[in-house]
Amino acid sequence: MPGSSTILVVEDDPDIQSLLRSLLERRGYTVLTANTAVQAKAVLATRIQQIDLVLLDIGLEHEESGIDLVGELRLQEAWKRVPIVAVTSQSFSRGGASLIEHGFTAFLAKPFNHQHLLSTVELLLARR
């Protein structure tokens, strides 16, 4: 449902963050951004009812990884049903199954196809 959903992008690479913001905003989404897990938690704490989906870089280069953050979020009732998509440049021998086990809803491998990203977002939002 483009135009009616808010997406939080947690990405420490400014170029990728800018690309994601641009692609999603052109599709009509409201986009919030964070560079670190700490920033993401601050956004989530104040806008918890507004965020419909999270795109989360698992390789955040600061104090806490994306895997750490998704684990914390999934312990909270409010985040059990919100789609959280892993965005990663790492390869996974089991096709991302370990990411799903960590609590992610889906994953996108960098570099990602723009249309695949948008299709994934739309599909997950339609399931909510």
C-alpha positions in Angstrom: 0.0 0.0 0.0 2.3 2.7 -1.2 1.6 6.1 0.3 0.1 4.8 3.5 3.0 3.0 5.2 6.0 4.2 7.2 9.3 2.3 6.8 12.4 2.6 9.0 15.7 2.2 7.1 18.6 1.3 9.5 21.7 1.5 7.3 25.2 2.8 8.2 26.3 3.3 4.5 25.1 6.7 3.5 24.9 5.9 -0.2 22.8 2.8 0.4 20.6 4.6 2.9 20.0 7.4 0.4 19.2 5.0 -2.4 16.7 3.1 -0.2 15.1 6.4 0.9 14.8 7.6 -2.6 13.3 4.4 -4.0 10.8 4.1 -1.2 9.8 7.8 -1.2 9.2 7.7 -4.9 6.8 4.8 -4.3 4.9 7.0 -1.8 6.2 5.6 1.5 7.2 7.7 4.5 10.8 6.9 5.3 12.5 7.3 8.6 16.3 6.6 8.8 18.9 5.6 11.4 22.6 5.0 11.0 23.1 2.8 14.1 21.1 0.4 16.3 21.1 3.1 19.1 19.6 5.7 16.7 17.1 3.0 15.5 16.0 2.3 19.1 15.4 6.1 19.7 13.3 6.3 16.5 11.4 3.1 17.4 10.7 4.3 21.0 9.0 7.5 19.8 7.3 6.2 16.7 6.5 2.6 17.6 2.8 2.8 16.4 3.7 4.4 13.1 6.3 2.0 11.7 4.9 -0.6 9.4 8.2 -2.2 8.3 11.9 -2.1 9.0 14.8 -2.5 6.6 17.8 -3.4 8.7 21.4 -3.7 7.7 22.7 -6.7 9.6 26.3 -5.5 9.3 26.0 -2.3 11.2 29.6 -1.2 12.1 28.9 0.3 15.5 28.3 -1.1 19.0 25.4 -3.3 18.0 24.7 -5.4 14.9 21.4 -5.7 13.1 21.1 -9.3 14.3 21.4 -8.0 17.9 18.8 -5.4 17.3 16.2 -7.8 15.7 16.7 -10.1 18.6 15.9 -7.4 21.1 12.9 -6.2 19.1 11.3 -9.7 18.7 11.3 -10.0 22.5 8.8 -7.1 22.7 5.1 -7.8 22.0 4.8 -4.7 19.8 7.4 -6.0 17.4 6.4 -9.6 17.0 4.3 -9.0 13.9 6.1 -6.1 12.3 8.1 -7.2 9.2 11.8 -6.8 9.6 13.9 -7.3 6.5 17.6 -8.1 6.7 19.6 -6.2 4.2 23.0 -7.8 3.8 26.1 -8.1 1.7 27.0 -11.4 3.4 26.2 -14.7 1.8 24.3 -17.4 3.6 24.8 -21.0 2.7 21.3 -21.9 3.8 19.6 -19.3 1.6 19.0 -16.9 4.5 17.3 -19.5 6.8 19.6 -18.5 9.6 18.4 -14.9 9.3 14.8 -16.1 9.6 15.8 -18.1 12.7 17.2 -14.9 14.2 13.8 -13.2 13.8 13.9 -11.5 10.4 10.8 -11.8 8.2 12.8 -11.8 4.9 16.2 -10.8 3.6 17.6 -8.9 0.6 21.2 -9.4 -0.6 23.3 -6.4 -1.6 23.5 -5.4 -4.3 19.7 -5.8 -4.6 17.5 -5.4 -7.6 15.3 -2.3 -7.1 12.2 -4.0 -8.3 12.8 -7.0 -6.0 13.2 -4.6 -3.1 9.9 -2.8 -3.8 8.1 -6.1 -4.5 9.3 -7.6 -1.2 8.2 -4.4 0.7 4.8 -4.4 -0.9 4.2 -8.1 -0.3 5.2 -7.9 3.4 3.0 -4.8 3.9 0.1 -6.5 2.2 0.3 -9.4 4.7 0.0 -7.1 7.7 
